[in-house]
Amino acid sequence: MTTSQKLGFIGLGIMGAPMAVHLLKAGHRVCVHTHGPVRAEVTEAGATVLPSNKAVAEQADIVFTMVPDTPDVEAVLFGKDGVAAGLTKGKIVVDMSSISPIETKAFARRINELGSR
């Protein structure tokens, strides 16, 4: 028997949408936020669409980030309504982004700093 998890997705592109649907069909609870419309198959499978990255991080126990390498990646991750603003100690962040290795290291360092508070 699989334990149901509260999973969050930030960004749902070519990889994220099928992954979210698969996890929903497996019985997990999934919430999402993405720039632009959420693909129909994700909402039809039962995902909860939330208004911000922060809201996803607040509600999910495990957050998957799939943020493209864009000029606003800093705001998506660390802005007022960014992922980091909704994190608390004990949450897990899985970075599946296309952000550069330098940015990924900085993201990991800042996430670890949040956990030490």
Secondary structure as the mmCIF struct_conf table of DSSP 4:
data_model
#
loop_
_struct_conf.conf_type_id
_struct_conf.id
_struct_conf.beg_label_comp_id
_struct_conf.beg_label_asym_id
_struct_conf.beg_label_seq_id
_struct_conf.end_label_comp_id
_struct_conf.end_label_asym_id
_struct_conf.end_label_seq_id
HELX_LH_PP_P HELX_LH_PP_P1 THR A 2 SER A 4
STRN STRN1 LYS A 6 ILE A 10
TURN_TY1_P TURN_TY1_P1 ILE A 14 MET A 15
HELX_RH_AL_P HELX_RH_AL_P1 GLY A 16 LYS A 25
TURN_TY1_P TURN_TY1_P2 ALA A 26 GLY A 27
STRN STRN2 ARG A 29 HIS A 33
BEND BEND1 HIS A 35 GLY A 36
HELX_LH_PP_P HELX_LH_PP_P2 PRO A 37 ARG A 39
HELX_RH_AL_P HELX_RH_AL_P2 ALA A 40 GLU A 44
TURN_TY1_P TURN_TY1_P3 ALA A 45 GLY A 46
HELX_LH_PP_P HELX_LH_PP_P3 ALA A 47 ALA A 47
STRN STRN3 THR A 48 VAL A 49
BEND BEND2 PRO A 51 PRO A 51
HELX_RH_AL_P HELX_RH_AL_P3 ASN A 53 GLN A 59
BEND BEND3 ASP A 61 ASP A 61
STRN STRN4 ILE A 62 THR A 65
BEND BEND4 ASP A 69 ASP A 69
TURN_TY1_P TURN_TY1_P4 PRO A 71 ASP A 72
HELX_RH_AL_P HELX_RH_AL_P4 VAL A 73 PHE A 78
BEND BEND5 GLY A 79 GLY A 79
TURN_TY1_P TURN_TY1_P5 LYS A 80 ASP A 81
BEND BEND6 GLY A 82 GLY A 82
TURN_TY1_P TURN_TY1_P6 VAL A 83 VAL A 83
HELX_RH_3T_P HELX_RH_3T_P1 ALA A 84 GLY A 86
TURN_TY1_P TURN_TY1_P7 LYS A 89 GLY A 90
STRN STRN5 ILE A 92 ASP A 95
HELX_RH_AL_P HELX_RH_AL_P5 PRO A 101 GLY A 115
TURN_TY1_P TURN_TY1_P8 SER A 116 SER A 116
#
